[in-house]
Amino acid sequence: MTSSLRTSLAALGAAAAVCLLTACPRGRTAPPDPVPQPSAFTLPAGQREKIHVEEASLAPFCRTVEATGTVEFDSDRATQVLAPFSGPVSRILVPLGALVRRGQPLATTVSPDFAAAVSAYRKAAATASNTRRIADLDAQLFANDAIARREMEQAETDAVSAEAGRDAALQQLRSLGVGDKAIEALRRERAVTAPQGVIRSPLAGAVVERLITPGQLLQGGVTPCFTVADMSTVWVMASIFEGDLASVAVGDPADVTSPTSPEALPGTVGNISA
């Protein structure tokens, strides 16, 4: 019994000794990682051309703010074309988006205003001619002491007033688009056919809006017909978030990108408003 117990204790002690030998000894650490050794290498000539070495220096930091926007024409270089006379539209001469020059015809109309303007000019021209003839006769009579000065001066006043009325009627014809040949024929008291009314562009630019159609009845000085804008300078209306407003100031450079443009278009912040 005693011999068996000693044999068991000896076996247990041997097993404990084996466990202690296989455990990590106290006070030892893991070996350090090997230090990497530098090695030389050579870049091909094509890669060396793309490497640039510059000296590090301080530079101001500019935050980039991205925003979406829409392109609009400059309202200071755009105008709405009103019908200068009344009547139905007979023909549209330019399509939407067309580039036009100043004075180029945009549409034509058949207007009764021409007949009234021609009649008014004929009456004014006849009155001016008659009153001038009377004023010249009164001036001769006054020179021969045949009439009083007051009568001579009144005749001259009437002649000047009638000539001013004739010039106003002539200007009305020009505003309606009557050409020089037709006006010369009226001065020579020849018969003229009433020309078509022509709506002309007041400035050079692009037709960005068309508001009339053939057959539409226009009211002179009231009906808007076209919108013409100079597209050499346009505005980009960008929507900036409130948190980015502190990073945007008037005069800052801006780049405008679009899927239709391969390159960014440079611009400048010109106004900031709600």
C-alpha positions as a Markdown table, in Angstrom:
| # | Residue | x | y | z |
|---|---|---|---|---|
| 1 | Met | 0.0 | 0.0 | 0.0 |
| 2 | Thr | 2.8 | 2.4 | 0.9 |
| 3 | Ser | 4.8 | 1.3 | -2.2 |
| 4 | Ser | 1.8 | 2.1 | -4.5 |
| 5 | Leu | 1.3 | 5.5 | -3.0 |
| 6 | Arg | 5.0 | 6.4 | -3.5 |
| 7 | Thr | 4.8 | 5.3 | -7.1 |
| 8 | Ser | 1.8 | 7.5 | -7.8 |
| 9 | Leu | 3.4 | 10.6 | -6.1 |
| 10 | Ala | 6.6 | 10.1 | -8.2 |
| 11 | Ala | 4.5 | 10.0 | -11.4 |
| 12 | Leu | 2.6 | 13.1 | -10.4 |
| 13 | Gly | 5.9 | 14.9 | -9.7 |
| 14 | Ala | 7.4 | 13.9 | -13.0 |
| 15 | Ala | 4.3 | 15.3 | -14.8 |
| 16 | Ala | 4.5 | 18.6 | -13.0 |
| 17 | Ala | 8.1 | 18.9 | -13.9 |
| 18 | Val | 7.3 | 18.3 | -17.5 |
| 19 | Cys | 4.6 | 21.1 | -17.4 |
| 20 | Leu | 7.0 | 23.5 | -15.8 |
| 21 | Leu | 9.7 | 22.8 | -18.4 |
| 22 | Thr | 7.3 | 23.3 | -21.3 |
| 23 | Ala | 5.9 | 26.7 | -20.0 |
| 24 | Cys | 7.6 | 30.0 | -20.9 |
| 25 | Pro | 10.3 | 30.8 | -18.4 |
| 26 | Arg | 9.7 | 33.9 | -16.3 |
| 27 | Gly | 11.7 | 37.0 | -17.1 |
| 28 | Arg | 12.3 | 36.3 | -20.8 |
| 29 | Thr | 10.8 | 38.4 | -23.8 |
| 30 | Ala | 10.1 | 37.7 | -27.4 |
| 31 | Pro | 12.9 | 38.3 | -29.9 |
| 32 | Pro | 12.7 | 41.7 | -31.7 |
| 33 | Asp | 11.6 | 42.0 | -35.3 |
| 34 | Pro | 14.4 | 42.2 | -37.8 |
| 35 | Val | 15.3 | 45.8 | -38.9 |
| 36 | Pro | 14.5 | 46.3 | -42.6 |
| 37 | Gln | 17.6 | 47.0 | -44.6 |
| 38 | Pro | 17.5 | 49.7 | -47.3 |
| 39 | Ser | 17.9 | 48.6 | -50.8 |
| 40 | Ala | 18.7 | 50.6 | -53.9 |
| 41 | Phe | 16.4 | 50.6 | -57.0 |
| 42 | Thr | 16.3 | 52.4 | -60.3 |
| 43 | Leu | 13.2 | 54.0 | -61.9 |
| 44 | Pro | 12.6 | 53.8 | -65.7 |
| 45 | Ala | 13.1 | 57.0 | -67.6 |
| 46 | Gly | 9.3 | 57.4 | -68.2 |
| 47 | Gln | 8.6 | 57.4 | -64.5 |
| 48 | Arg | 11.4 | 59.8 | -63.7 |
| 49 | Glu | 9.9 | 62.4 | -66.0 |
| 50 | Lys | 6.7 | 62.4 | -64.0 |
| 51 | Ile | 8.4 | 63.0 | -60.6 |
| 52 | His | 8.8 | 66.6 | -59.5 |
| 53 | Val | 10.7 | 67.7 | -56.4 |
| 54 | Glu | 9.8 | 71.0 | -54.8 |
| 55 | Glu | 10.8 | 72.7 | -51.6 |
| 56 | Ala | 8.2 | 72.5 | -48.8 |
| 57 | Ser | 6.8 | 76.0 | -47.8 |
| 58 | Leu | 3.9 | 77.6 | -46.1 |
| 59 | Ala | 0.9 | 78.5 | -48.3 |
| 60 | Pro | -2.6 | 79.9 | -47.5 |
| 61 | Phe | -5.4 | 77.3 | -47.3 |
| 62 | Cys | -8.4 | 77.9 | -49.5 |
| 63 | Arg | -11.5 | 75.9 | -48.8 |
| 64 | Thr | -13.4 | 74.6 | -51.8 |
| 65 | Val | -17.2 | 75.0 | -51.7 |
| 66 | Glu | -19.2 | 72.9 | -54.1 |
| 67 | Ala | -22.8 | 74.0 | -55.0 |
| 68 | Thr | -25.3 | 73.4 | -57.7 |
| 69 | Gly | -26.7 | 76.3 | -59.8 |
| 70 | Thr | -28.5 | 77.4 | -63.0 |
| 71 | Val | -27.3 | 79.6 | -65.8 |
| 72 | Glu | -29.2 | 82.8 | -66.5 |
| 73 | Phe | -28.6 | 85.7 | -68.8 |
| 74 | Asp | -27.5 | 89.1 | -67.5 |
| 75 | Ser | -30.7 | 91.1 | -67.0 |
| 76 | Asp | -28.7 | 94.3 | -67.5 |
| 77 | Arg | -28.0 | 93.1 | -71.1 |
| 78 | Ala | -31.4 | 91.8 | -72.0 |
| 79 | Thr | -34.7 | 93.4 | -73.0 |
| 80 | Gln | -38.2 | 92.5 | -73.8 |
| 81 | Val | -39.3 | 93.5 | -77.3 |
| 82 | Leu | -42.8 | 95.1 | -77.3 |
| 83 | Ala | -45.0 | 95.4 | -80.4 |
| 84 | Pro | -44.5 | 99.0 | -81.7 |
| 85 | Phe | -47.9 | 98.9 | -83.4 |
| 86 | Ser | -51.2 | 97.0 | -83.4 |
| 87 | Gly | -52.3 | 94.3 | -85.8 |
| 88 | Pro | -52.1 | 90.6 | -86.5 |
| 89 | Val | -48.7 | 88.8 | -86.8 |
| 90 | Ser | -48.2 | 87.7 | -90.4 |
| 91 | Arg | -44.8 | 86.0 | -90.1 |
| 92 | Ile | -42.1 | 85.0 | -87.6 |
| 93 | Leu | -38.7 | 85.6 | -89.1 |
| 94 | Val | -36.3 | 84.1 | -86.5 |
| 95 | Pro | -36.4 | 80.9 | -84.5 |
| 96 | Leu | -35.9 | 80.6 | -80.8 |
| 97 | Gly | -32.2 | 80.7 | -79.9 |
| 98 | Ala | -31.2 | 82.6 | -83.1 |
| 99 | Leu | -28.3 | 85.1 | -82.9 |
| 100 | Val | -29.5 | 88.5 | -84.1 |
| 101 | Arg | -27.9 | 91.9 | -84.7 |
| 102 | Arg | -29.3 | 95.2 | -83.7 |
| 103 | Gly | -32.1 | 96.3 | -85.9 |
| 104 | Gln | -32.6 | 92.9 | -87.5 |
| 105 | Pro | -36.3 | 92.1 | -88.3 |
| 106 | Leu | -37.8 | 89.5 | -85.9 |
| 107 | Ala | -41.4 | 89.4 | -87.2 |
| 108 | Thr | -43.8 | 91.2 | -89.5 |
| 109 | Thr | -47.4 | 92.3 | -89.0 |
| 110 | Val | -50.3 | 93.8 | -91.0 |
| 111 | Ser | -51.2 | 96.9 | -89.1 |
| 112 | Pro | -53.8 | 99.6 | -89.7 |
| 113 | Asp | -51.5 | 102.0 | -87.9 |
| 114 | Phe | -49.6 | 102.6 | -91.1 |
| 115 | Ala | -52.6 | 104.0 | -93.0 |
| 116 | Ala | -53.4 | 106.3 | -90.1 |
| 117 | Ala | -49.7 | 107.4 | -89.9 |
| 118 | Val | -49.5 | 108.1 | -93.6 |
| 119 | Ser | -52.7 | 110.1 | -93.5 |
| 120 | Ala | -51.5 | 112.1 | -90.5 |
| 121 | Tyr | -48.2 | 112.9 | -92.3 |
| 122 | Arg | -49.9 | 114.0 | -95.5 |
| 123 | Lys | -52.2 | 116.4 | -93.5 |
| 124 | Ala | -49.3 | 117.7 | -91.4 |
| 125 | Ala | -47.1 | 118.3 | -94.5 |
| 126 | Ala | -49.9 | 120.2 | -96.3 |
| 127 | Thr | -50.6 | 122.3 | -93.3 |
| 128 | Ala | -46.9 | 123.1 | -92.8 |
| 129 | Ser | -46.5 | 124.0 | -96.5 |
| 130 | Asn | -49.5 | 126.3 | -96.4 |
| 131 | Thr | -48.7 | 128.1 | -93.2 |
| 132 | Arg | -45.1 | 128.6 | -94.3 |
| 133 | Arg | -46.3 | 130.2 | -97.5 |
| 134 | Ile | -48.7 | 132.5 | -95.6 |
| 135 | Ala | -45.9 | 133.4 | -93.1 |
| 136 | Asp | -43.6 | 134.4 | -96.0 |
| 137 | Leu | -46.3 | 136.5 | -97.6 |
| 138 | Asp | -47.0 | 138.3 | -94.3 |
| 139 | Ala | -43.2 | 138.9 | -93.9 |
| 140 | Gln | -43.3 | 140.7 | -97.3 |
| 141 | Leu | -46.4 | 142.7 | -96.4 |
| 142 | Phe | -44.8 | 143.8 | -93.1 |
| 143 | Ala | -41.7 | 144.9 | -95.0 |
| 144 | Asn | -43.9 | 147.1 | -97.1 |
| 145 | Asp | -45.8 | 148.4 | -94.1 |
| 146 | Ala | -49.0 | 146.7 | -95.2 |
| 147 | Ile | -49.7 | 144.8 | -92.0 |
| 148 | Ala | -48.9 | 145.1 | -88.3 |
| 149 | Arg | -46.0 | 143.4 | -86.7 |
| 150 | Arg | -48.3 | 141.3 | -84.5 |
| 151 | Glu | -50.0 | 139.7 | -87.6 |
| 152 | Met | -46.6 | 138.9 | -89.1 |
| 153 | Glu | -45.4 | 137.3 | -85.9 |
| 154 | Gln | -48.6 | 135.3 | -85.5 |
| 155 | Ala | -48.2 | 133.9 | -89.0 |
| 156 | Glu | -44.6 | 132.9 | -88.3 |
| 157 | Thr | -45.7 | 131.2 | -85.0 |
| 158 | Asp | -48.4 | 129.2 | -86.9 |
| 159 | Ala | -45.8 | 128.1 | -89.5 |
| 160 | Val | -43.3 | 126.9 | -86.9 |
| 161 | Ser | -46.1 | 125.0 | -85.1 |
| 162 | Ala | -47.3 | 123.4 | -88.3 |
| 163 | Glu | -43.7 | 122.3 | -89.2 |
| 164 | Ala | -43.2 | 120.8 | -85.8 |
| 165 | Gly | -46.4 | 118.8 | -86.3 |
| 166 | Arg | -45.1 | 117.6 | -89.7 |
| 167 | Asp | -41.8 | 116.5 | -88.2 |
| 168 | Ala | -43.7 | 114.6 | -85.4 |
| 169 | Ala | -45.8 | 112.8 | -88.0 |
| 170 | Leu | -42.6 | 111.9 | -89.9 |
| 171 | Gln | -41.0 | 110.5 | -86.8 |
| 172 | Gln | -44.1 | 108.4 | -86.2 |
| 173 | Leu | -43.7 | 106.9 | -89.7 |
| 174 | Arg | -40.1 | 106.0 | -88.9 |
| 175 | Ser | -41.0 | 104.4 | -85.6 |
| 176 | Leu | -43.4 | 102.2 | -87.5 |
| 177 | Gly | -40.6 | 101.0 | -89.7 |
| 178 | Val | -41.4 | 103.0 | -92.9 |
| 179 | Gly | -38.3 | 103.1 | -95.0 |
| 180 | Asp | -36.6 | 106.1 | -96.5 |
| 181 | Lys | -37.9 | 105.4 | -100.1 |
| 182 | Ala | -41.5 | 105.4 | -98.9 |
| 183 | Ile | -41.0 | 108.6 | -96.9 |
| 184 | Glu | -39.4 | 110.2 | -100.0 |
| 185 | Ala | -42.4 | 109.2 | -102.1 |
| 186 | Leu | -44.7 | 110.8 | -99.5 |
| 187 | Arg | -42.7 | 114.0 | -99.7 |
| 188 | Arg | -43.1 | 114.1 | -103.4 |
| 189 | Glu | -46.8 | 113.4 | -102.9 |
| 190 | Arg | -46.7 | 110.1 | -104.6 |
| 191 | Ala | -49.0 | 107.1 | -103.8 |
| 192 | Val | -47.4 | 104.5 | -101.6 |
| 193 | Thr | -48.6 | 101.1 | -100.5 |
| 194 | Ala | -48.8 | 100.6 | -96.7 |
| 195 | Pro | -45.8 | 98.4 | -95.9 |
| 196 | Gln | -45.9 | 95.5 | -93.4 |
| 197 | Gly | -45.0 | 96.4 | -89.9 |
| 198 | Val | -41.6 | 95.0 | -88.9 |
| 199 | Ile | -40.7 | 94.2 | -85.3 |
| 200 | Arg | -36.9 | 94.7 | -85.0 |
| 201 | Ser | -34.4 | 93.7 | -82.3 |
| 202 | Pro | -33.3 | 96.7 | -80.2 |
| 203 | Leu | -29.9 | 95.1 | -79.4 |
| 204 | Ala | -27.5 | 92.4 | -80.6 |
| 205 | Gly | -27.8 | 89.0 | -78.9 |
| 206 | Ala | -29.8 | 85.8 | -78.8 |
| 207 | Val | -33.5 | 85.3 | -78.9 |
| 208 | Val | -34.1 | 83.6 | -75.6 |
| 209 | Glu | -37.9 | 83.9 | -75.5 |
| 210 | Arg | -40.6 | 84.0 | -78.2 |
| 211 | Leu | -44.1 | 85.1 | -76.9 |
| 212 | Ile | -46.1 | 85.4 | -80.2 |
| 213 | Thr | -47.4 | 83.2 | -82.9 |
| 214 | Pro | -48.5 | 83.8 | -86.5 |
| 215 | Gly | -52.0 | 85.3 | -86.6 |
| 216 | Gln | -51.9 | 86.6 | -83.0 |
| 217 | Leu | -53.4 | 90.1 | -82.6 |
| 218 | Leu | -50.9 | 92.6 | -81.1 |
| 219 | Gln | -51.6 | 95.7 | -79.2 |
| 220 | Gly | -49.1 | 98.5 | -79.9 |
| 221 | Gly | -46.8 | 99.3 | -76.9 |
| 222 | Val | -48.4 | 96.6 | -74.7 |
| 223 | Thr | -48.0 | 93.1 | -76.2 |
| 224 | Pro | -44.5 | 91.5 | -75.4 |
| 225 | Cys | -43.2 | 89.7 | -78.5 |
| 226 | Phe | -39.6 | 88.5 | -77.8 |
| 227 | Thr | -36.8 | 88.6 | -75.3 |
| 228 | Val | -33.4 | 89.3 | -76.6 |
| 229 | Ala | -30.3 | 88.9 | -74.4 |
| 230 | Asp | -26.6 | 89.4 | -74.9 |
| 231 | Met | -25.1 | 86.0 | -74.0 |
| 232 | Ser | -21.5 | 87.1 | -74.0 |
| 233 | Thr | -21.8 | 87.4 | -70.2 |
| 234 | Val | -24.1 | 85.2 | -68.2 |
| 235 | Trp | -24.8 | 84.6 | -64.5 |
| 236 | Val | -24.6 | 81.3 | -62.7 |
| 237 | Met | -27.1 | 81.4 | -59.8 |
| 238 | Ala | -25.6 | 79.0 | -57.2 |
| 239 | Ser | -27.4 | 77.7 | -54.1 |
| 240 | Ile | -25.0 | 77.9 | -51.1 |
| 241 | Phe | -25.8 | 76.2 | -47.8 |
| 242 | Glu | -25.9 | 78.4 | -44.8 |
| 243 | Gly | -22.9 | 76.6 | -43.2 |
| 244 | Asp | -20.8 | 77.5 | -46.3 |
| 245 | Leu | -21.6 | 81.2 | -46.5 |
| 246 | Ala | -18.7 | 82.2 | -44.3 |
| 247 | Ser | -16.3 | 80.7 | -46.8 |
| 248 | Val | -17.7 | 82.6 | -49.8 |
| 249 | Ala | -17.0 | 86.3 | -50.5 |
| 250 | Val | -17.5 | 88.7 | -53.4 |
| 251 | Gly | -14.5 | 88.5 | -55.7 |
| 252 | Asp | -13.6 | 84.9 | -55.0 |
| 253 | Pro | -12.7 | 82.9 | -58.1 |
| 254 | Ala | -15.2 | 80.3 | -59.2 |
| 255 | Asp | -15.0 | 77.4 | -61.6 |
| 256 | Val | -18.2 | 76.3 | -63.4 |
| 257 | Thr | -18.4 | 72.7 | -64.5 |
| 258 | Ser | -21.0 | 71.1 | -66.7 |
| 259 | Pro | -21.5 | 67.7 | -68.3 |
| 260 | Thr | -21.6 | 69.4 | -71.7 |
| 261 | Ser | -18.3 | 71.3 | -71.2 |
| 262 | Pro | -15.0 | 69.3 | -71.2 |
| 263 | Glu | -13.3 | 72.1 | -69.3 |
| 264 | Ala | -14.2 | 74.2 | -66.3 |
| 265 | Leu | -15.3 | 77.7 | -67.1 |
| 266 | Pro | -13.6 | 80.4 | -65.0 |
| 267 | Gly | -15.7 | 83.1 | -63.2 |
| 268 | Thr | -15.9 | 85.4 | -60.3 |
| 269 | Val | -18.4 | 85.7 | -57.4 |
| 270 | Gly | -20.1 | 89.0 | -58.1 |
| 271 | Asn | -23.0 | 89.1 | -55.6 |
| 272 | Ile | -24.2 | 87.3 | -52.5 |
| 273 | Ser | -27.9 | 87.7 | -51.5 |
| 274 | Ala | -30.7 | 85.7 | -50.1 |
